[in-house]
Amino acid sequence: MSWTSGVGQPSYPYVGWGTGFFDMANSGWLDILVANGHVYPQVDTLETGPRFKEPLLLHRNNRDGTFDEVSKEAGLAALPLHSRRGAAFGDVFNTGNIDVLLLNVGEPPTLLKNMNASGFHRVLFKLVGTKSNRAAIGARLTIRAGGVRQMAEVRGGASYLSQNDLRLHFGLGTAPKADSVEIRWPNGKTETLQNIAADAIYTIVEGAGIRDTKPLPPPGNSAPNGKR
């Protein structure tokens, strides 16, 4: 499927490592970022061919089973090259946008701050287990908003050498609320919430419902206090 979807051709010359599906624009459709880097520094001694430090790839979801490689449009092509390995995804700044932390071999890591200002709604859920494990590893959350159904799981491990934010992030597009939120806890029990407003971080405790709500910046404002 990689060739017909359009992700195979741009990645063919590179060695891919940390990879993740994430909604970079809060559209409700998952995009893909890939961290690349060759295994052997000695390849740089060759006159031609692959290099040890390789570029990032960012594949934008076309919503029809295909992707476009948009690292140049996103500004990633202008970043210094590194031989990268891990890629961890999460809302580091609590802005409602998913950021990416990259592990660079033999060099300091790189933090990519997502400055998306699409104006689309989004929501995050922090799940806390009581009868299940406290981190809710293995919980599955299904959300319905704007006629679209999305699902995500809390996972204890992510891509290569990486652990993503345990909070579950959903882009909602133009939908101002989630019509329903269904949580299947690791012990098999299910809870359902209705009419959950967008643009907030919700802490949901197993068996107790929503215990905390933190508002996100207004849609289109990608940084706290209006700074970009």
Secondary structure by P-SEA (a helix, b strand, c coil): cccccccccccccccccbbbbbbcccccbbbbbbbbbbccccccccccccccbbbbbbbbbccccccccccccccccccccccccbbbbcccccccbbbbbbbbccbbbbbbbbbccccccbbbbbbbbcccccccccbbbbbbcccbbbbbbbccccccccccccbbbbbbcccccccbbbbbccccbbbbbccccccbbbbbcccccccbbbbccccccccccccc
